[in-house]
Amino acid sequence: MGNRLEGKVAIVTGGGRGIGRAESLALAAEGARVVVNDFGGTAAGTGGERGPADEVVEEIKKLGSDAVANYDNVADFAAGDRMVQQAMDSFGRLDIVINNAGILRDKMIFNMSEEEWDIVLAVHLKGHFNLSRHAAVVFRQQRSGVFVNTASESGLGNRGQGNYAAAKEGIIGLTRTLARDMGGYGVRANAIRPRAGTRLVISDEMRAAAARGGAAGMGLQALENFAKLNPPEAVAPFVVWLCTDAAENVNGRDFLVSGTTIGLYSLPEVIAKVDNPSGELWTLDRLDQEIPEKVTKGLTNQWPRKEEKPATA
């Protein structure tokens, strides 16, 4: 075991499987005690069992650290309070929050139900808020703490994931605001966009589609290679690094994290504009003249206008 996080206490949501499991173990390996939260449901958020969280707790204890299991659903506002209280009751403090729990309900936007939209937003975006809101009270009082939130490259736009993309990019906005709200209290917040072969990414359905050549054009061998190069365990070291003093000046940023790359995303900025110093209202005639010349010049439609075969997923 290392000692970079000796004496620290962490909560990891979705800590029983995939990236969350790897994060829980990596935090413990550096001396942190961990509240392992996992609802134990399916990738779609149904069901629920205690096994995943219990198994990771036992693994952590074998490493020589300590952990307790929590089985709450992060979509429940009160669950965030219970997790924080459990950390305080079990270990006397809280230093790190890893918001990781998530589900998938992929559908093309024209087929997506209200329930499929609501549950993904509830688990991902509201789930991040629920725990962060209650942990922020403790962090503010003690003038220290770290949030690491889990966004996604899908937030940049991904076919068939309107609910997931909206939630994940909302997490980026939440992270930047957490950084602003809490930075003055010695607390920092960052987000990762992990690229990993988890059960959410590489499901049985995904493998079957790849075997048919239909998984976003990725064949089965390419899918297997992706999983081999990007195991969930590859994400955890950088997450732990964000929790250490080495990252004390990193706040409000988001990072690509994969088995082969760590990348810092730029902050959004205006890259072309038309000014209106006169204060007069814009007119369509003026916009027709100036926008194509000064703002959208050279842009091409990066998304296909038509599909050879309409998607029905």
Contacts in CASP RR format, 6 or more apart in sequence:
PFRMAT RR
TARGET T0000
AUTHOR 0000-0000-0000
METHOD contacts of the structure
MODEL  1
MGNRLEGKVAIVTGGGRGIGRAESLALAAEGARVVVNDFGGTAAGTGGER
GPADEVVEEIKKLGSDAVANYDNVADFAAGDRMVQQAMDSFGRLDIVINN
AGILRDKMIFNMSEEEWDIVLAVHLKGHFNLSRHAAVVFRQQRSGVFVNT
ASESGLGNRGQGNYAAAKEGIIGLTRTLARDMGGYGVRANAIRPRAGTRL
VISDEMRAAAARGGAAGMGLQALENFAKLNPPEAVAPFVVWLCTDAAENV
NGRDFLVSGTTIGLYSLPEVIAKVDNPSGELWTLDRLDQEIPEKVTKGLT
NQWPRKEEKPATA
1 28 0 8 1.000
1 29 0 8 1.000
1 30 0 8 1.000
1 31 0 8 1.000
1 63 0 8 1.000
1 64 0 8 1.000
1 65 0 8 1.000
2 29 0 8 1.000
2 30 0 8 1.000
2 31 0 8 1.000
3 30 0 8 1.000
3 31 0 8 1.000
4 30 0 8 1.000
4 31 0 8 1.000
4 240 0 8 1.000
4 244 0 8 1.000
4 245 0 8 1.000
5 27 0 8 1.000
5 30 0 8 1.000
5 31 0 8 1.000
5 32 0 8 1.000
5 95 0 8 1.000
5 96 0 8 1.000
5 240 0 8 1.000
5 243 0 8 1.000
5 244 0 8 1.000
6 30 0 8 1.000
6 31 0 8 1.000
6 32 0 8 1.000
7 31 0 8 1.000
7 32 0 8 1.000
7 33 0 8 1.000
7 95 0 8 1.000
8 27 0 8 1.000
8 31 0 8 1.000
8 32 0 8 1.000
8 33 0 8 1.000
8 95 0 8 1.000
8 96 0 8 1.000
8 243 0 8 1.000
9 32 0 8 1.000
9 33 0 8 1.000
9 34 0 8 1.000
9 35 0 8 1.000
9 87 0 8 1.000
9 91 0 8 1.000
9 92 0 8 1.000
9 93 0 8 1.000
9 94 0 8 1.000
9 95 0 8 1.000
9 96 0 8 1.000
10 24 0 8 1.000
10 27 0 8 1.000
10 32 0 8 1.000
10 33 0 8 1.000
10 34 0 8 1.000
10 35 0 8 1.000
10 94 0 8 1.000
10 95 0 8 1.000
10 96 0 8 1.000
10 97 0 8 1.000
10 98 0 8 1.000
10 243 0 8 1.000
11 34 0 8 1.000
11 35 0 8 1.000
11 37 0 8 1.000
11 70 0 8 1.000
11 83 0 8 1.000
11 84 0 8 1.000
11 87 0 8 1.000
11 94 0 8 1.000
11 96 0 8 1.000
11 97 0 8 1.000
11 98 0 8 1.000
11 131 0 8 1.000
11 135 0 8 1.000
12 20 0 8 1.000
12 23 0 8 1.000
12 24 0 8 1.000
12 27 0 8 1.000
12 34 0 8 1.000
12 35 0 8 1.000
12 36 0 8 1.000
12 37 0 8 1.000
12 98 0 8 1.000
12 100 0 8 1.000
13 20 0 8 1.000
13 37 0 8 1.000
13 38 0 8 1.000
13 74 0 8 1.000
13 83 0 8 1.000
13 98 0 8 1.000
13 99 0 8 1.000
13 100 0 8 1.000
13 101 0 8 1.000
13 127 0 8 1.000
13 131 0 8 1.000
14 20 0 8 1.000
14 37 0 8 1.000
14 38 0 8 1.000
14 39 0 8 1.000
14 74 0 8 1.000
14 100 0 8 1.000
14 101 0 8 1.000
14 102 0 8 1.000
15 21 0 8 1.000
15 23 0 8 1.000
15 24 0 8 1.000
15 36 0 8 1.000
15 37 0 8 1.000
15 38 0 8 1.000
15 52 0 8 1.000
15 53 0 8 1.000
15 56 0 8 1.000
15 100 0 8 1.000
15 101 0 8 1.000
16 24 0 8 1.000
16 36 0 8 1.000
16 38 0 8 1.000
16 40 0 8 1.000
16 52 0 8 1.000
16 53 0 8 1.000
16 55 0 8 1.000
16 56 0 8 1.000
17 38 0 8 1.000
17 40 0 8 1.000
17 52 0 8 1.000
17 198 0 8 1.000
17 199 0 8 1.000
18 196 0 8 1.000
18 198 0 8 1.000
18 199 0 8 1.000
18 232 0 8 1.000
19 100 0 8 1.000
19 150 0 8 1.000
19 194 0 8 1.000
19 196 0 8 1.000
19 198 0 8 1.000
19 232 0 8 1.000
19 235 0 8 1.000
19 236 0 8 1.000
20 98 0 8 1.000
20 100 0 8 1.000
20 232 0 8 1.000
20 236 0 8 1.000
21 52 0 8 1.000
21 56 0 8 1.000
21 232 0 8 1.000
22 232 0 8 1.000
22 233 0 8 1.000
22 235 0 8 1.000
22 236 0 8 1.000
23 98 0 8 1.000
23 100 0 8 1.000
23 235 0 8 1.000
23 236 0 8 1.000
23 239 0 8 1.000
23 240 0 8 1.000
24 34 0 8 1.000
24 36 0 8 1.000
24 56 0 8 1.000
24 60 0 8 1.000
24 67 0 8 1.000
25 56 0 8 1.000
25 59 0 8 1.000
25 60 0 8 1.000
25 63 0 8 1.000
25 236 0 8 1.000
26 233 0 8 1.000
26 236 0 8 1.000
26 237 0 8 1.000
26 239 0 8 1.000
26 240 0 8 1.000
27 34 0 8 1.000
27 96 0 8 1.000
27 98 0 8 1.000
27 240 0 8 1.000
27 243 0 8 1.000
28 34 0 8 1.000
28 60 0 8 1.000
28 63 0 8 1.000
28 64 0 8 1.000
28 65 0 8 1.000
28 67 0 8 1.000
29 63 0 8 1.000
29 65 0 8 1.000
30 240 0 8 1.000
30 244 0 8 1.000
31 65 0 8 1.000
32 65 0 8 1.000
32 95 0 8 1.000
32 96 0 8 1.000
32 243 0 8 1.000
33 65 0 8 1.000
33 66 0 8 1.000
33 67 0 8 1.000
33 90 0 8 1.000
33 91 0 8 1.000
34 57 0 8 1.000
34 60 0 8 1.000
34 65 0 8 1.000
34 66 0 8 1.000
34 67 0 8 1.000
34 68 0 8 1.000
35 67 0 8 1.000
35 68 0 8 1.000
35 69 0 8 1.000
35 70 0 8 1.000
35 83 0 8 1.000
35 86 0 8 1.000
35 87 0 8 1.000
35 90 0 8 1.000
36 53 0 8 1.000
36 56 0 8 1.000
36 57 0 8 1.000
36 60 0 8 1.000
36 67 0 8 1.000
36 68 0 8 1.000
36 69 0 8 1.000
36 70 0 8 1.000
37 53 0 8 1.000
37 69 0 8 1.000
37 70 0 8 1.000
37 71 0 8 1.000
37 72 0 8 1.000
37 74 0 8 1.000
37 83 0 8 1.000
37 101 0 8 1.000
38 51 0 8 1.000
38 52 0 8 1.000
38 53 0 8 1.000
38 56 0 8 1.000
38 69 0 8 1.000
38 70 0 8 1.000
38 71 0 8 1.000
38 101 0 8 1.000
39 45 0 8 1.000
39 48 0 8 1.000
39 71 0 8 1.000
39 72 0 8 1.000
39 73 0 8 1.000
39 74 0 8 1.000
39 101 0 8 1.000
40 47 0 8 1.000
40 48 0 8 1.000
40 49 0 8 1.000
40 50 0 8 1.000
40 51 0 8 1.000
40 52 0 8 1.000
40 53 0 8 1.000
40 71 0 8 1.000
41 47 0 8 1.000
41 48 0 8 1.000
41 49 0 8 1.000
42 48 0 8 1.000
42 103 0 8 1.000
43 103 0 8 1.000
43 104 0 8 1.000
43 199 0 8 1.000
43 200 0 8 1.000
43 203 0 8 1.000
44 103 0 8 1.000
44 104 0 8 1.000
44 105 0 8 1.000
45 102 0 8 1.000
45 103 0 8 1.000
45 119 0 8 1.000
45 123 0 8 1.000
48 71 0 8 1.000
50 69 0 8 1.000
50 71 0 8 1.000
53 69 0 8 1.000
53 70 0 8 1.000
53 71 0 8 1.000
54 69 0 8 1.000
56 67 0 8 1.000
56 69 0 8 1.000
57 67 0 8 1.000
57 68 0 8 1.000
57 69 0 8 1.000
60 66 0 8 1.000
60 67 0 8 1.000
61 67 0 8 1.000
66 91 0 8 1.000
68 86 0 8 1.000
68 90 0 8 1.000
70 82 0 8 1.000
70 83 0 8 1.000
70 86 0 8 1.000
72 79 0 8 1.000
72 80 0 8 1.000
72 82 0 8 1.000
72 83 0 8 1.000
73 79 0 8 1.000
73 123 0 8 1.000
74 80 0 8 1.000
74 99 0 8 1.000
74 101 0 8 1.000
74 102 0 8 1.000
74 123 0 8 1.000
74 127 0 8 1.000
74 130 0 8 1.000
74 131 0 8 1.000
75 119 0 8 1.000
75 122 0 8 1.000
75 123 0 8 1.000
75 126 0 8 1.000
75 127 0 8 1.000
75 130 0 8 1.000
76 130 0 8 1.000
77 126 0 8 1.000
77 130 0 8 1.000
77 133 0 8 1.000
79 130 0 8 1.000
79 131 0 8 1.000
80 130 0 8 1.000
80 131 0 8 1.000
80 133 0 8 1.000
80 134 0 8 1.000
80 135 0 8 1.000
81 134 0 8 1.000
83 131 0 8 1.000
83 134 0 8 1.000
84 94 0 8 1.000
84 131 0 8 1.000
84 134 0 8 1.000
84 135 0 8 1.000
84 137 0 8 1.000
84 138 0 8 1.000
87 93 0 8 1.000
87 94 0 8 1.000
88 94 0 8 1.000
88 138 0 8 1.000
93 142 0 8 1.000
94 135 0 8 1.000
94 138 0 8 1.000
94 139 0 8 1.000
94 145 0 8 1.000
95 144 0 8 1.000
95 145 0 8 1.000
95 146 0 8 1.000
95 243 0 8 1.000
96 145 0 8 1.000
96 146 0 8 1.000
96 148 0 8 1.000
96 243 0 8 1.000
97 131 0 8 1.000
97 132 0 8 1.000
97 135 0 8 1.000
97 145 0 8 1.000
97 146 0 8 1.000
97 147 0 8 1.000
97 148 0 8 1.000
98 148 0 8 1.000
98 150 0 8 1.000
98 239 0 8 1.000
99 127 0 8 1.000
99 128 0 8 1.000
99 131 0 8 1.000
99 132 0 8 1.000
99 147 0 8 1.000
99 148 0 8 1.000
99 149 0 8 1.000
99 150 0 8 1.000
99 171 0 8 1.000
100 150 0 8 1.000
101 123 0 8 1.000
101 127 0 8 1.000
102 123 0 8 1.000
102 124 0 8 1.000
102 150 0 8 1.000
102 200 0 8 1.000
103 119 0 8 1.000
103 120 0 8 1.000
103 123 0 8 1.000
103 124 0 8 1.000
103 200 0 8 1.000
104 120 0 8 1.000
104 161 0 8 1.000
104 164 0 8 1.000
104 200 0 8 1.000
105 112 0 8 1.000
105 116 0 8 1.000
105 117 0 8 1.000
105 119 0 8 1.000
105 120 0 8 1.000
105 163 0 8 1.000
105 164 0 8 1.000
106 160 0 8 1.000
106 161 0 8 1.000
106 164 0 8 1.000
106 313 0 8 1.000
107 113 0 8 1.000
107 116 0 8 1.000
107 160 0 8 1.000
107 163 0 8 1.000
107 313 0 8 1.000
108 159 0 8 1.000
108 160 0 8 1.000
108 311 0 8 1.000
108 312 0 8 1.000
108 313 0 8 1.000
109 160 0 8 1.000
109 162 0 8 1.000
111 312 0 8 1.000
111 313 0 8 1.000
112 162 0 8 1.000
112 163 0 8 1.000
116 163 0 8 1.000
117 162 0 8 1.000
117 163 0 8 1.000
120 163 0 8 1.000
120 164 0 8 1.000
120 167 0 8 1.000
121 163 0 8 1.000
121 166 0 8 1.000
121 167 0 8 1.000
123 167 0 8 1.000
124 164 0 8 1.000
124 167 0 8 1.000
124 168 0 8 1.000
124 171 0 8 1.000
125 166 0 8 1.000
125 167 0 8 1.000
125 170 0 8 1.000
125 171 0 8 1.000
125 174 0 8 1.000
128 149 0 8 1.000
128 150 0 8 1.000
128 171 0 8 1.000
128 174 0 8 1.000
129 174 0 8 1.000
132 147 0 8 1.000
132 149 0 8 1.000
132 174 0 8 1.000
132 178 0 8 1.000
132 189 0 8 1.000
135 147 0 8 1.000
136 178 0 8 1.000
136 181 0 8 1.000
136 182 0 8 1.000
136 187 0 8 1.000
139 145 0 8 1.000
139 182 0 8 1.000
139 185 0 8 1.000
139 187 0 8 1.000
140 182 0 8 1.000
140 185 0 8 1.000
140 187 0 8 1.000
143 185 0 8 1.000
143 186 0 8 1.000
143 187 0 8 1.000
144 185 0 8 1.000
144 186 0 8 1.000
144 187 0 8 1.000
145 186 0 8 1.000
145 187 0 8 1.000
145 188 0 8 1.000
146 187 0 8 1.000
146 188 0 8 1.000
146 189 0 8 1.000
146 242 0 8 1.000
146 243 0 8 1.000
147 175 0 8 1.000
147 178 0 8 1.000
147 182 0 8 1.000
147 187 0 8 1.000
147 188 0 8 1.000
147 189 0 8 1.000
147 190 0 8 1.000
148 189 0 8 1.000
148 190 0 8 1.000
148 191 0 8 1.000
148 192 0 8 1.000
148 239 0 8 1.000
148 242 0 8 1.000
148 243 0 8 1.000
149 171 0 8 1.000
149 174 0 8 1.000
149 175 0 8 1.000
149 178 0 8 1.000
149 189 0 8 1.000
149 190 0 8 1.000
149 191 0 8 1.000
149 192 0 8 1.000
150 171 0 8 1.000
150 191 0 8 1.000
150 192 0 8 1.000
150 194 0 8 1.000
151 168 0 8 1.000
151 169 0 8 1.000
151 170 0 8 1.000
151 171 0 8 1.000
151 172 0 8 1.000
151 175 0 8 1.000
151 191 0 8 1.000
151 192 0 8 1.000
151 193 0 8 1.000
151 254 0 8 1.000
152 164 0 8 1.000
152 165 0 8 1.000
152 168 0 8 1.000
152 193 0 8 1.000
152 194 0 8 1.000
153 193 0 8 1.000
153 195 0 8 1.000
153 256 0 8 1.000
154 161 0 8 1.000
154 164 0 8 1.000
154 165 0 8 1.000
154 168 0 8 1.000
155 164 0 8 1.000
155 165 0 8 1.000
155 166 0 8 1.000
155 168 0 8 1.000
155 169 0 8 1.000
155 172 0 8 1.000
155 193 0 8 1.000
156 165 0 8 1.000
156 169 0 8 1.000
157 165 0 8 1.000
158 164 0 8 1.000
158 165 0 8 1.000
159 216 0 8 1.000
159 311 0 8 1.000
160 311 0 8 1.000
160 313 0 8 1.000
168 193 0 8 1.000
171 191 0 8 1.000
172 191 0 8 1.000
172 254 0 8 1.000
175 189 0 8 1.000
175 190 0 8 1.000
175 191 0 8 1.000
175 252 0 8 1.000
175 254 0 8 1.000
176 189 0 8 1.000
176 252 0 8 1.000
178 187 0 8 1.000
178 189 0 8 1.000
178 252 0 8 1.000
179 188 0 8 1.000
179 189 0 8 1.000
179 190 0 8 1.000
179 251 0 8 1.000
179 252 0 8 1.000
180 252 0 8 1.000
182 188 0 8 1.000
182 189 0 8 1.000
183 251 0 8 1.000
188 247 0 8 1.000
188 248 0 8 1.000
188 250 0 8 1.000
188 251 0 8 1.000
188 252 0 8 1.000
189 251 0 8 1.000
189 252 0 8 1.000
190 242 0 8 1.000
190 247 0 8 1.000
190 250 0 8 1.000
190 251 0 8 1.000
190 252 0 8 1.000
190 253 0 8 1.000
190 254 0 8 1.000
190 255 0 8 1.000
191 252 0 8 1.000
191 253 0 8 1.000
191 254 0 8 1.000
191 255 0 8 1.000
192 235 0 8 1.000
192 238 0 8 1.000
192 239 0 8 1.000
192 242 0 8 1.000
192 254 0 8 1.000
192 255 0 8 1.000
192 256 0 8 1.000
192 257 0 8 1.000
193 254 0 8 1.000
193 255 0 8 1.000
193 256 0 8 1.000
193 257 0 8 1.000
193 265 0 8 1.000
194 235 0 8 1.000
194 257 0 8 1.000
194 258 0 8 1.000
195 230 0 8 1.000
195 256 0 8 1.000
195 257 0 8 1.000
195 258 0 8 1.000
195 259 0 8 1.000
195 261 0 8 1.000
196 230 0 8 1.000
196 231 0 8 1.000
196 232 0 8 1.000
196 234 0 8 1.000
196 235 0 8 1.000
196 258 0 8 1.000
196 259 0 8 1.000
197 226 0 8 1.000
197 227 0 8 1.000
197 230 0 8 1.000
197 231 0 8 1.000
197 232 0 8 1.000
198 232 0 8 1.000
202 223 0 8 1.000
202 226 0 8 1.000
202 227 0 8 1.000
206 215 0 8 1.000
206 223 0 8 1.000
207 215 0 8 1.000
207 220 0 8 1.000
207 223 0 8 1.000
209 215 0 8 1.000
210 218 0 8 1.000
210 219 0 8 1.000
210 220 0 8 1.000
210 222 0 8 1.000
210 223 0 8 1.000
211 219 0 8 1.000
211 220 0 8 1.000
213 219 0 8 1.000
213 220 0 8 1.000
215 223 0 8 1.000
218 226 0 8 1.000
229 258 0 8 1.000
229 259 0 8 1.000
229 260 0 8 1.000
230 258 0 8 1.000
230 259 0 8 1.000
230 260 0 8 1.000
231 259 0 8 1.000
234 257 0 8 1.000
234 258 0 8 1.000
234 259 0 8 1.000
235 257 0 8 1.000
235 258 0 8 1.000
235 259 0 8 1.000
238 255 0 8 1.000
238 257 0 8 1.000
238 262 0 8 1.000
239 257 0 8 1.000
241 247 0 8 1.000
242 250 0 8 1.000
253 264 0 8 1.000
253 265 0 8 1.000
253 267 0 8 1.000
254 264 0 8 1.000
254 265 0 8 1.000
255 262 0 8 1.000
255 263 0 8 1.000
255 264 0 8 1.000
255 265 0 8 1.000
256 262 0 8 1.000
256 263 0 8 1.000
256 264 0 8 1.000
256 265 0 8 1.000
257 263 0 8 1.000
272 294 0 8 1.000
272 295 0 8 1.000
272 296 0 8 1.000
272 297 0 8 1.000
273 294 0 8 1.000
273 295 0 8 1.000
274 290 0 8 1.000
274 291 0 8 1.000
274 294 0 8 1.000
274 295 0 8 1.000
276 282 0 8 1.000
END
